[in-house]
Amino acid sequence: MSRQKAAGKFLQTLAGTRFPTPPIWLMRQAGRYLPEYRAVRATTKSFLEFCYTPDKAIEVTLQPIQRFGFDAAIIFSDILVVPDALGQKVWFEEGEGPKLEALTDPSQFGRLSRARIGDHLAPVYEAIRQTRAALPSETALLGFAGAPFTLACYMIEGSGSKDFAKVKKWAYAHPESFGLLIDLLVEAVVDHLAYQVEAGVDAVQLFDSWAGVLPEEQLFHWSLDPMMRIAKGLRERHPDVPIIAFPRAVGPAMLMYRRPDTFSALSIDTGIGAHWAAKELQPHICLQGNLDPIMLVAGGQAMEREATRILDKLGHGSFVFNLGHGVVPQTPPENVARLVEIVRNWKPGA
């Protein structure tokens, strides 16, 4: 209860409380759509250097809170700091996104070690400590990590992919060695999340961004089960930490993730219907989502209608307003301000 009281409406909502208007934060709320973010980013040579420079990470984490007054901040970092900390070469190409020195053989696993995580990611944890101290007490601070399957996708493909054929072929044809990589990533993510909690985050989110490329049986084995193991491992160290699961693009298989004994909330993507989610998911678990990020770009009456429709469907239960994925760079900041106003002024049945 002390954790919930310390950071206000957001954490109380994750614990099952329904407020007259839901809390709101947005995935990628610290990002390129904000001119103040771009100004800070221009002062660093590389994206990873940006993530590992505490004063800059703190500044851009706080920017959307100062501008929009969201109910939660999310520490500025990246899911690929985990493979980087394990010892895999990671870099970011301007205009292309992340690049990794791809794993092609299980013999390469020996070069990866979770013993590096605490020291290598110390700047991230320092940014968390200082950000928590700088935030208003009622504003929650979120930590996060990529789920093992999504991290494995990047580590084996060497970048993003249209079909993730390399990683799926490895998982299907050589499940034993693929399982060794997943096991290592489960342990590494538990470490990373635990260090974030110890540094001061109030809750954490697990992003399984590429879960939707898997068929249902494989989805359980390579997405849900590792996420459940992470939740169990983290709660062994920090029993009261709320965990939000975000398995993107899994459709009705989201029912498998409806486990309130494991997760505090499910973040739903744009492809999940709000009416279906209200009926099938929300009676069992807090939901977060799910405005289309392009609707936020469009703004105007279309955004107002869609945001209100989502609120009307999901705002009567335990619910955190968010997007179905992250804010995109071309988003006008004034549309974000308007969205916050819509959510704050929504009235049930109005």
N, C-alpha and C positions, 0 to 999 in steps of 0.2 A: 504493500500500500504506500510506503514512503516513496518508492520510485514513481508510482502513478501520480501522487500528489505533487511531486517535485516538478513534473513537466506537463501538468495540465491536461487539457481535453484530449489530446492525441493518445496518450498512454491509457487514459481511462476508457477511451473508446476501444482500444485493442483488448482491454480487459472485459469488454462486453457492455459498457455503459452506452446508452443512446442519448445524445444531446439534441435539443431542438434544431440546431443546425450542425452539420458534421464538421469535423476538422478538415483542413485542406493542406496538402503540400503536393509538389509535382516532381516526378522523376526527371532528372537532368535540369532541375530548376536553377542550378549554378551552371551557366554555359554560354555559348557563343551568341545567343540572341540578346544578351545584355551588353551594352557598350562598355560598361565598367569592367565586365569580365574580360572583354577583348583587350582593354588597356593593360590589364595585369598580365594576360597571356603573352602580350607582345614583349614583355620584359624577360622572358625565359627562352632559352635556346630549344629545348625539347619538351614534349608533353610529360615524359616521366620526371624530368627535372622539376617541372611545375608541380607534379604530385608530391615530390619529395622535398619541397621547400615550404616548411611549415607556415611562415608568415604569409605567403601567397595563397596557400591552400585555405588558411583561416579567413583571409580577406574575401575570397570568392565564395566560400561557404556562407558567410554572413551577408553578402550582397543581396540575395533575394529575400532574406528575412527583413533587412532594413528597408527594402523597396516595397515589398508586398505584405509583410506581416504574416507569413505562413505559420501554421501551428507546429511545424517540424522543419528542422534543417537536416540535410544529409551531408556528411563530410565529403569534401571534394577529394576524390581519389579515382581509382579505376580497378575493374576486376582483374586486370592482367598484372597487377603488382604481385599477385601470388605466384604465377609462373616465373616472373622476374626474380622474386625472392628465393624460389627453389633452385635457381641457377640456369634457367633457360634464357637465351638471348631474346630480348623483347625490345622493339622500337616502334615508333609511330611515323609513318610517312604522311606529310602534309597533303591533304586531299584524297588520300587512299585509306587511311586508318591504320590499325595495328598490324605489325609484322612480327613473326617469331621464327626462330631457327627451328624448323619443323622436326618433330620426333618421327623417325621412320622405322625404328627397331627397338625392342624392349631392352637391349643392352645399354641404350642411352639413359634408361631410368636411373642407373647407378650414379649419374652425374647430378641428379636432383636430390636436394636434401632440405627437409623442413627445419633443420637445426639453424639455418640462416635467417629464418623469418623474423624473429624478435629483433635482431640487430639491423637487418636490412630495411625493415619497415618501421624502425624507430621514429623517423620523421613523420610518418602518418599518425602514429600514436601520440606524438607530441602535439601535432595539429589538433587532434581530438581533445587533448587536455586543455589546451588554450581556448579552443572554440567553446567547449562546455562552460568554461569560466566566463566567456564573453557574452553568451546567450542569456536572454531573460529566463528566469527559472521556469516560467510556464511553457517555454518553447522546447520541445523535445529535440534531441540530437540522435540521428540515425547513423549507424554504421552499416556496412554491407560487404558482401563477397559474391563472386560468381559461384554457382553450383558446380560440382565436379564435372558433369557431362558438358556443360558449356565451356568450362576451362579446357577440357580435353579436346573439344572441337578446335579451339584456337591452337592448342599445343601440337596437334597432329596435322591440321590443315596448313598451319603457318600463317593464317590470315582468316578473314571471313570467307564465306563460300556460298554459292548458290544452292548446292545440293549436299554438301558435307559427305561426299562419297567416300573419301579416304577414311574418315573417322568411323563411319557406319560399317564399311567393309572390315576394318580392324575389329570393331566390336562384335560383328556377326561371325567372322571367320576365326578369330582368336580371342574368345571371351576371357580366357585365363589371363593372358598378358594384359588385355585391356582392363580387366578387373584389378590388376596390380596398380595401374596408373590411377584408377578411380579410388582405390584404397588410400594411396598416398595423398590424393587431393582431399579426401574426406578429412584426414588427419591435419593436413595443412590449413584447410578452411576453418576447422575447429580452433586451431591455434590462433589464426588471424582474427577471428571473431572474438575469441576470449580476450586477446590483448586489447581489442577495441573497447570491449565492455570495461575492462580494468582501467582503461584510459579515460572513460567517462561517457560512452554512448549509452543511451537509454533503451534502445531497441535496435534490432538488426534486420536487414532484408537480404534474402537469398535470391539472386537472379539466375534462373535457368532460362536464358534467352533463347536457346536453340532446342529446348525440349521438344518442341512441336515437330521436329524432323523425324522423330522416332515413332514406329508403330507401337500399338498399345502394350503388348507384352514386354517389349524392350524398354518402353517408357517407365514401367514399374521398376525394372531391374537397374537401369542406368540413370534415371532421373529421380524418381520418388524415393527409392530405398536409400541412395546416398544422402539425400536431403534429410530424411528421417534420422539417419545415423549421425549427421551433423547436429541436428537439434538435440538428440540424446546426449552427444558428447559435450555440447556447449552447456546444456542444463546441468550436467554433472559438475561443472565448474561454477556455473552461475544460474542457480535454479529459477530465479524469477525474471530472467531476461525475456521480453517478448520477441518472437521470431515471425517475420512476415515471409511467406513463400510466394514467389512469382514465377511459376512455370508458364512461359509464354507460348501461345498458339497451340495449346493441347486440346482445345474444344471441350466437348462433354466429358473427356477423360479427366477434367478438373475435379470430377466427383471423387477420384482416387485420393486427391490431395486434401479432401474435406476431413481433416483430422485435428479437432480442437485439442486433443491431448498432446499433439506434437507441435502444431503451429498456432500462433495467436490470431493470425489473419491470412487471408488469401488475396493477393493482388491479381485482378482479372484484366485481361487484355481487351482490345476493342472488339475482337471476334466473339466474345462471350455476351450473349444478350442479357440486358439488365433484368428483364422480366423472368427469364429462366434462372438467373443467379439468385434473384430474390426468393424464388420458390424452392430451388434445389440446394443452394449453398448457405444463404444467409441465416436460415433458422438454426444452423449448426455452428457457424463461425463468422467472425467479423470479416467484412469485405472491404477491399480498397480498389478504386478504379473510377471509370474506365473510358473517359472522354477520348475520342480520336485526336491525336496530336495535330492533325491537319485541320480539324475543326477549330482548334485554338489559333491556327494561322489564319483561317478564313474570318473568324470573329463575327461580329454583327448579330443579326437575328438568328442565323443558322446556329451559331454557337450557343446563344441564349436558349433557344428551343431545346437543343440536345442536352445541354447541361441541366436544364430544368427537368427534362424527361428522365434523366438518370437519377436526379435527386428525388423525383416523385416515385420512382420504382424502388430505390435502395435507401432513401433517407429515413425510412420508418424503422429501420433496424440499426444494428451496430455497423457503422460505415465511415470510411475515410475517403473523401473526394480526392481523386488523382486522375492521371491520364492512363490510357491503355498501353502506353510506352513512354519514352522520354520526350521532353520538349525539343523540337527541331530548331536548327539555327535560324531559319527564316521567320520565326515567330515574332510578331510585333509585341514589345513589352506592354503596350497599352491594352492589348487583348488579355494578357495575363492579369493585369490589374482589374479589368472588367470581369473576368471569370471569378476572381476572389470576391468581388462585390456581389455577383450573382449568388454564389454559395452562401455568403454571410447573410444575405437578405431573403434567402428562400424560406418559405413558410409551408409546412405540411398542409396539403389540401387547398393551398391558395390557387 
